[in-house]
Amino acid sequence: MSAKPRLIPSAVLAVVLVAGGLGIAAWQGAFAEERGTIAAGDVCSNVPHRARVADILGSVLPENSSYAFSADVKPGHDLFTSLCAVYGGKLGDRKALLTFSGHSTALGWTEARDGEVVHREYGVGLESFEAGDKAWAGPRMAFVGTTCRKKVTTKPEMNRMVVTVIAQTPLEASDAKSTSVLKELAVDFARQVHKDAECEVPARLPEG
């Protein structure tokens, strides 16, 4: 006598089907974290053209569920600094993605540039371009140097301003696109730094 086929209860079958569907959906990325957005108001206030910068960064920064910005400006006639850092990820697990930096220096331009290349990969592919007194850009860093003052009362050697924009994490773009983006951000930031530092010598930067 043949055994009768066992019937699967409808409730159990429904659970199996739902679980299977969830597994397929997850495998297809349905539950992957959405890319965080960057609004103009999120960008550091010491960075110019914040709406444009938000759009640029939103298109080239590595994908993260959220982005955060941190600014630090120390005004001073001799030792001016202006910083902005961009981080990706949730609080407690954030990673540095990109930094804007502007500060006074007494160094020569090549020496100042090399001093900013903390890690060797930042200096790969650097090529000079026309901006300020001296400028270089590559897929990981853009550097702009401008003369700020002819002389300073207490520290006459600190008459130069160095600006860098560094991709701490490689941008999600081709080397050519990354270089173009960093160059644009650095020139715009250099223009703002020159103004905020109340520099006395023309910046000799492209209009923007």
Secondary structure as GFF3:
##gff-version 3
##sequence-region A 1 208
A	DSSP	alpha_helix	10	27	.	.	.	ID=ss1
A	DSSP	three_ten_helix	40	42	.	.	.	ID=ss2
A	DSSP	alpha_helix	50	60	.	.	.	ID=ss3
A	DSSP	beta_strand	67	74	.	.	.	ID=ss4
A	DSSP	beta_strand	81	88	.	.	.	ID=ss5
A	DSSP	beta_strand	95	105	.	.	.	ID=ss6
A	DSSP	alpha_helix	109	116	.	.	.	ID=ss7
A	DSSP	three_ten_helix	120	123	.	.	.	ID=ss8
A	DSSP	beta_strand	127	128	.	.	.	ID=ss9
A	DSSP	beta_strand	134	137	.	.	.	ID=ss10
A	DSSP	beta_strand	141	147	.	.	.	ID=ss11
A	DSSP	beta_strand	160	167	.	.	.	ID=ss12
A	DSSP	alpha_helix	175	196	.	.	.	ID=ss13
###
